[in-house]
Amino acid sequence: MALRRNRKRSARQINEINMTPLIDLTFLLLITFIITMPAMEQGISVKLPQGRTDVLPKKESNVVTIDATGNIYFNNKPVNIEDLDRTLGGMAVDNPDLAVLVRGDERLEYGQIISIMKILYKHKITRMALVTLAD
């Protein structure tokens, strides 16, 4: 008789699913995404120089980033200087009001930023800004 009772209890326990670990896992994943989402927005880690700045208008713009090692990214996608030239040239023809933000690491040589500025000047992109941190 005691054997039957034990079987009934174990069968009852198998039929019930414990939701606590599933809820814990769900909250853990939710918190992980909440924490990592802001880091994913910026994309490339760049130490920006500090300077006096104005607040940028909330208008759609493209971003050219050069990291400390000299790698160039256009809208968080790695490109070389020739591809960047072609891409910006095509975009400038399609949209004469094209806006470009240039984010350069403060440890870069000045000439590397100027090479990007030359491309912008070549394609007559006048709506551009050098991104810095506020003082």
C-alpha positions in Angstrom: 0.0 0.0 0.0 2.8 2.4 0.9 4.4 1.7 -2.5 1.3 2.9 -4.4 1.2 6.2 -2.5 4.8 6.9 -3.4 4.1 6.2 -7.1 1.1 8.6 -7.0 3.2 11.3 -5.4 6.0 11.0 -7.9 3.5 10.9 -10.8 1.9 14.1 -9.5 5.2 15.8 -9.2 6.2 14.9 -12.8 2.9 16.3 -14.1 3.5 19.7 -12.5 6.0 22.0 -14.2 7.9 24.3 -11.9 7.7 27.8 -13.5 10.1 29.5 -11.2 13.3 28.7 -13.1 11.6 29.7 -16.4 10.5 33.0 -15.0 14.0 33.6 -13.5 15.6 32.9 -16.9 13.2 35.2 -18.6 14.0 38.1 -16.2 17.7 37.4 -16.6 17.5 37.6 -20.4 15.4 40.8 -20.2 17.9 42.5 -17.9 20.8 41.4 -20.1 19.1 43.0 -23.2 18.3 46.2 -21.3 21.9 46.6 -20.2 23.5 45.7 -23.6 21.2 47.7 -25.9 22.7 51.1 -25.2 26.2 49.7 -25.9 25.0 48.3 -29.2 23.7 51.7 -30.4 27.1 53.3 -30.4 28.8 50.4 -32.0 32.5 51.2 -32.2 34.4 52.3 -29.1 36.1 55.6 -29.7 37.6 58.0 -27.1 36.3 61.3 -28.4 38.2 64.5 -27.7 36.6 67.1 -25.5 35.6 70.5 -26.7 32.8 73.1 -26.6 29.9 71.8 -28.5 26.3 72.7 -29.5 23.5 70.2 -29.3 23.1 68.4 -32.6 19.6 68.6 -34.1 17.5 65.4 -34.1 17.9 64.8 -37.9 19.0 61.7 -39.6 22.7 61.7 -40.3 25.4 59.3 -41.4 28.3 58.6 -39.2 32.0 58.1 -40.2 34.0 56.7 -37.3 37.8 56.2 -37.2 39.0 54.2 -34.2 42.4 54.4 -32.4 44.0 51.9 -34.8 42.9 53.9 -37.9 40.1 51.5 -39.0 37.3 53.4 -40.8 33.6 52.6 -40.3 30.6 54.0 -42.1 27.4 53.7 -40.1 29.1 51.0 -38.0 30.2 48.9 -40.9 33.9 48.6 -41.7 35.0 50.2 -45.0 38.3 51.3 -46.6 38.9 54.8 -47.7 38.1 54.0 -51.4 34.7 52.4 -50.5 33.9 55.4 -48.3 34.7 57.8 -51.2 32.4 55.8 -53.6 29.6 55.5 -51.0 29.6 59.1 -50.0 29.8 60.2 -53.6 26.7 58.2 -54.6 24.8 59.4 -51.5 25.7 63.0 -52.2 24.3 62.8 -55.7 21.0 61.3 -54.5 20.7 63.6 -51.5 22.3 67.1 -51.7 21.2 67.8 -48.1 23.3 64.8 -46.8 24.5 65.2 -43.2 27.6 63.4 -42.0 29.0 63.2 -38.5 32.7 62.4 -38.1 33.8 60.6 -35.0 37.5 60.3 -34.6 39.5 58.9 -31.7 41.6 61.6 -29.9 44.7 59.5 -30.3 44.6 59.6 -34.1 47.0 61.7 -36.2 45.4 64.9 -37.5 46.0 63.8 -41.1 43.7 60.8 -40.8 40.8 63.0 -40.0 41.7 65.4 -42.8 41.6 62.5 -45.3 37.9 62.1 -44.4 37.3 65.8 -44.5 38.9 65.9 -48.1 36.3 63.3 -49.2 33.5 65.3 -47.8 34.8 68.4 -49.5 35.3 66.6 -52.8 31.6 65.6 -52.9 30.5 69.0 -51.7 29.0 67.6 -48.4 28.6 70.8 -46.4 26.4 69.5 -43.6 29.0 67.8 -41.4 30.2 68.0 -37.9 33.1 66.7 -35.9 31.8 64.9 -32.8 33.4 65.7 -29.5 32.5 65.2 -25.8 31.2 68.2 -23.9 33.7 70.0 -21.5 
